[in-house]
Each structure stands twice: as C-alpha cells, then as structure tokens.
Amino acid sequence: MGRSAIVAAVLFLVSVVAAQEGPPPMLVATGTVTEDVISERVRLLGTVRPVMDSLVACEVDGRVVERRVENGDPVARRAILVRLDATRLRKQLDHAESEKAEVEALLDLAKIQEKRARELYRDDVLSVGDLDQALARRQSLAGRTRAIETRIASIQDDIARTTVRAPFGGVVTEIRTEVGEWIKQGDAVVRLFKLDRVEIQVDVPEKYFPQLKLGAAVPATIEALPGLVLAGKIFALVPRADPDARTFPVLVRADNPDGRVAAGMLAQVELTLGVGERALLVPKDAVVRQAESEVVYIVEDDVARIVTVKSGRATGDRVEVVGDLVPGQSVVVRGNERLAPGQQVRVDGTGG
C-alpha cells in the first residue's frame, strides 16, 4: 500500500471516531435553584420634605436691631437668629428694681415695728387693734415685694426673648424680617428646616394601601443623586384618601446624615406588599425565552436537560419560577442560549 493510501485510511478512521463521539461538551456557567420567602414589590414616586419645618416666631414686640443668618445658613440648636431692641424693657426692669428696693426698705421697717408692737402688747401698752395694724402693714409690704419680684422675673424673661434662637439645629430656608422692622409677638422671623432626617411622602393607590405595614423597610433612591440609596422605613399610613385620585399618603422616613438630600427632591421608593410567600428562585440569566415559552437548563451528569417554567416576581438578581425544579439543582446561567436538550456540558464557573 502506498504512503498516500495509508494517510487517507488514517484520516477516514479519525473522522469516523469523531462522528461517533459527537460535538465537544459546551462550556457553561451555572447557578443554583433556591427557595425563599418573597413579597410583591411596587415602585412609586414620592417627594422629599423635612421631618421638621418651622416658622420661628418672636415672642415679644420689638424692633429688629440684628439678624445673624441668611438663606441657606446651617445653624445649631440655640444659635442666635435675630435680636430685638430691649431698651424699653430694660427701663421697665430698672424701674421695677428701684420700686422693689423701696418696698423692701419699708418691709424691713414694718418688721421692726411689728416686733416692737408685740412687745408692747405683752406689756399691755398696745391694744389688739394696734398689733393687728402692725401685722397687716408687714404682710401688705411682703405681698407687694413678691408681686414686684414676679414682675421683675417677667420683664427679665421678656428681655431674654428679645433674642430669638433656633429651636433645633437645621438650615435656614426663608428670611421673614429685616433690620429696622418692627415686629409683633407671633410674627415669623425665619423658616428653618431640619434635614438630618428626611420624610418622603408617597401617594399610594388604594389597592396597595391595605397591604402596607408600619415599620416596613423601604429602600429609596433620589433621581438627582444617582447611586444614593436611602434606608427608609414606613413611619405613617394616613387613612385619608385623595377623593379625586383615590390615593393614600404614606410617609417614609430615612436618615440623611450628610445633608445631600434636599426638600422637594423626587424620590423613587420600593414598597413591599403583603406578608410574602415561599417560592423557587433562580438567577435571572437562567431563564431563556423561546418563542412563547420560558425554559431553564438544568445540569445532571454533565448533560443539559430542558425544563419549561413560568417566571414571576423578581427579587434582587433572582426571579421566581414555577416548574419542575427543586432547591439545590444546578441551572445554566451562561451559555444557555446555544444549548440543545441532551447536550453534553462542562461547567466552567458559577453565576449565582
């Protein structure tokens, strides 16, 4: 047999063996079927507002002589916002203190006279009526002293109130007065927001409202701050519907420690509905859509087997499925688009 005939025979044998062995195994990555409790979730838009929003008012009448803040200024609790002219009150205080000194001097004299009257009464020099007069004078002067002290304390309190202070730490968002302006008791001087915690009001459709629970965790993202996720919780479920929209206000509160989230920003929240049910879960990439059906490929003894499923709710990077699966099975998550049922596979990595 010639050399060329031998080569041809060898090539024929190789092709026959290759045909008998079939195509080489497909490289795939796999994930695992799991079982967990999941709940339906719904995403809705809400508006951020401060947990505390206060129009800080003055408590006495007066003319503004100093304003220490501007719009946007952060302020600490008890920081001075505005000072009013206290000249009139200080004059009243001086007058009251002078009056008190005079009455105290008379009271001291009345005490001496009362003591003397008691001694003379014991010696039968004074009558009961004279003793009663001395006692009544001392009591009257003591009463006047207490009344003046009360008035002095009130004036001192009013003087302290001419300095308007921040009731809590926050940010000034509105100026309501200027230096030189006369303001009356109850007039607002500034508006103050507290933004270390924020509140998101979400208007929830009627069909979802009964399924929400106080204290439930609510992740929230801010459209203007990509990448920021707030760990919110449901603070209040307000049982009062908007008669036109048939929505109920739901209040979600979250920490805002760096103050990046501002009042009025648009937020997207994820609300959990109901108690939750146990379900089979697979990685989202395990589900392959074929025509009008959905399938996953499970790996058994290095062979891919196709299983028809129906996908449902998503949770993170996994999705609920209904089908002939059990927890712990391996499902193909990469390479499944080109697989055929019964094909040999070789697992090269995992994907969830």
GIWOHU-V893208 format. One record per residue. OMEGA is omega in radians with two decimals (NA if undefined). BURIAL is I if it has 9 or more other C-alpha atoms within 8 Angstrom, else O. Layout:
BEGIN
OMEGA/BURIAL ; OMEGA/BURIAL
END
This chain:
BEGIN
-3.12/O ; -3.12/O ; -3.11/O ; 3.12/O ; 3.12/O ; 3.13/I ; -3.14/O ; 3.14/O ; 3.13/O ; 3.14/O ; 3.12/O ; 3.13/O ; 3.12/O ; -3.13/O ; 3.12/O ; 3.13/O ; -3.14/O ; 3.13/I ; 3.14/O ; -3.11/O ; -3.12/O ; -3.12/O ; 3.12/O ; 3.13/O ; 3.10/O ; 3.06/I ; -3.13/I ; 2.95/I ; -3.05/I ; 2.99/I ; -3.03/I ; 3.00/I ; 3.12/I ; 3.07/I ; -3.12/I ; 3.07/I ; 3.10/O ; 3.12/I ; 3.06/I ; 3.13/I ; 3.12/O ; 3.12/O ; -3.14/O ; 3.12/I ; 3.08/I ; -3.12/I ; 3.13/I ; 3.03/I ; -3.12/I ; 3.04/I ; 3.10/I ; -3.14/O ; -2.99/I ; 2.89/O ; -3.07/I ; -3.05/I ; 3.04/I ; -3.07/I ; 3.08/I ; 3.03/I ; 3.06/I ; 3.11/I ; -3.12/I ; 3.12/I ; -3.14/I ; 2.98/O ; -2.99/I ; -3.07/O ; 3.04/O ; 3.09/O ; 3.10/O ; -3.12/O ; 2.96/I ; 3.14/O ; 3.08/I ; 3.07/I ; -3.14/I ; 3.08/I ; -3.13/O ; 3.10/I ; -3.05/I ; 2.99/I ; 3.06/I ; 3.10/I ; -3.11/I ; -3.08/I ; -3.11/O ; -3.12/O ; 3.14/I ; 3.07/I ; 3.09/O ; 3.14/I ; 3.12/I ; -3.14/O ; -3.12/O ; 3.14/I ; 3.07/I ; 3.11/O ; 3.14/I ; 3.14/I ; 3.13/O ; -3.11/O ; 3.12/I ; 3.10/I ; 3.09/O ; 3.13/I ; 3.11/I ; 3.12/O ; -3.13/O ; 3.11/I ; 3.11/I ; -3.13/O ; 3.11/I ; 3.12/I ; 3.13/O ; -3.14/O ; 3.11/I ; 3.13/I ; 3.14/O ; 3.11/I ; 3.10/I ; 3.13/O ; 3.14/O ; 3.09/O ; -3.14/O ; 3.09/I ; 3.07/O ; 3.13/O ; 3.11/O ; 3.11/I ; 3.13/I ; 3.12/O ; 3.14/O ; 3.12/I ; -3.13/I ; 3.13/O ; 3.14/I ; 3.14/I ; 3.13/O ; -3.14/O ; 3.08/I ; 3.10/I ; 3.10/O ; 3.13/I ; 3.14/I ; 3.12/O ; 3.13/O ; 3.11/I ; 3.09/I ; 3.11/O ; 3.12/I ; 3.13/I ; 3.14/O ; 3.12/O ; 3.12/I ; 3.10/I ; 3.10/O ; 3.10/I ; 3.10/I ; -3.11/O ; 3.03/I ; 2.99/I ; -3.10/I ; -3.06/I ; 3.12/I ; 3.13/I ; 3.10/O ; 3.08/O ; -3.12/I ; -3.12/I ; 3.08/I ; -3.12/I ; 3.14/I ; 3.07/O ; -3.07/I ; -3.12/O ; 3.12/I ; 3.10/O ; -3.14/I ; -3.11/O ; 3.05/O ; 3.14/O ; -3.11/I ; 3.08/I ; -3.13/I ; 3.10/O ; 3.12/O ; 3.09/I ; 3.08/I ; 2.98/I ; -3.01/I ; 3.05/I ; 2.97/I ; -2.97/I ; 3.04/I ; 2.92/I ; -3.14/I ; 3.12/I ; 3.11/I ; 3.08/I ; 3.13/I ; 3.08/I ; -2.97/I ; 3.09/I ; -3.05/I ; -3.06/I ; 3.14/O ; -2.96/I ; -3.11/I ; -3.07/O ; -3.10/O ; -3.10/I ; 3.04/O ; 3.10/I ; -3.14/O ; 3.13/I ; -3.12/I ; 3.02/I ; -3.11/I ; 3.05/I ; -3.11/I ; -3.07/I ; -3.09/I ; -3.08/O ; -3.11/O ; 3.10/O ; -3.14/O ; 3.10/O ; 3.10/O ; 3.10/I ; -3.07/I ; 3.03/I ; 3.10/I ; -3.10/I ; -3.10/I ; 3.00/O ; -3.01/I ; -3.06/O ; -3.14/O ; -3.05/O ; 2.92/I ; -3.03/O ; -3.13/O ; -3.07/O ; -3.08/O ; 3.07/I ; -3.12/I ; 3.10/I ; 3.03/I ; -3.08/I ; 3.13/I ; 3.13/I ; -3.12/I ; 3.07/I ; 3.10/I ; -2.93/I ; -3.13/O ; 3.06/O ; -3.11/O ; -3.10/O ; -3.08/I ; 3.11/I ; 3.13/I ; 3.12/O ; 3.12/I ; -3.11/I ; 3.01/I ; -3.11/I ; 3.10/I ; -3.09/I ; 3.08/I ; -3.09/I ; 3.05/I ; -3.07/O ; -3.12/O ; -3.13/I ; 3.09/O ; -3.10/O ; 3.01/I ; -3.11/I ; 3.01/I ; 3.02/I ; -3.09/I ; -3.10/I ; 3.14/O ; -3.07/I ; 3.12/I ; 3.12/I ; 3.13/O ; -3.10/O ; -3.10/O ; -3.12/O ; 3.08/I ; -3.13/I ; 2.91/I ; 3.07/I ; 3.04/I ; -3.10/I ; 3.08/I ; -3.13/O ; 3.09/O ; 3.09/I ; 3.13/I ; 3.08/I ; -3.07/I ; 3.11/I ; 3.09/I ; -3.11/I ; 2.98/I ; -3.10/I ; -3.12/I ; -3.05/O ; 3.09/O ; 3.04/O ; -3.07/O ; -3.13/O ; -3.13/O ; -3.09/I ; 3.10/I ; 3.08/I ; 3.02/I ; -3.11/I ; -3.08/O ; -3.14/O ; 3.06/I ; 3.12/O ; 3.11/I ; 3.13/O ; 3.08/I ; 3.10/I ; -3.11/I ; 3.13/I ; 3.08/I ; -3.06/I ; -3.07/I ; -3.11/I ; -3.06/O ; -3.10/O ; 3.01/I ; 3.12/O ; 3.13/O ; -3.12/O ; 3.06/I ; 3.13/I ; 3.02/I ; -3.08/I ; -3.14/I ; 3.11/O ; 3.13/O ; -3.14/I ; 3.06/I ; NA/O
END
